[in-house]
Structure formats: structure tokens, C-alpha cells
């Protein structure tokens, strides 16, 4: 499931490959991604910067 809250912020939920807990952050000049995984659920937060 994908939720587009604003044109610059999108949240995506999906089933994780495993039950391990992890948090991953990465970013570029125009995009930041935060991935949280727990209890077979993965939440990805995409934040766009700039134009």
C-alpha cells in the first residue's frame, strides 16, 4: 500500500522478507529514504527535496 501525503512525501507499506528488525537511511541531493522493518512489515518513507 502506498500513501502519498504531499507531493514531497510518500509512505509505502509492504511485507518484509524476514522478521529481523532493521532501520536503513540513505539520501541523495533530491531524495531521502528511510526503511524500517519489523514483524514481517516494512515501512519505506520517501522524501523529495528541491524541484
Secondary structure, DSSP 8 states (H G I E B T S, - for coil): -EEEEETTEEEEEEE-SSS--EEEEEE-SSEEEEEEEETTEEEEEEEE---
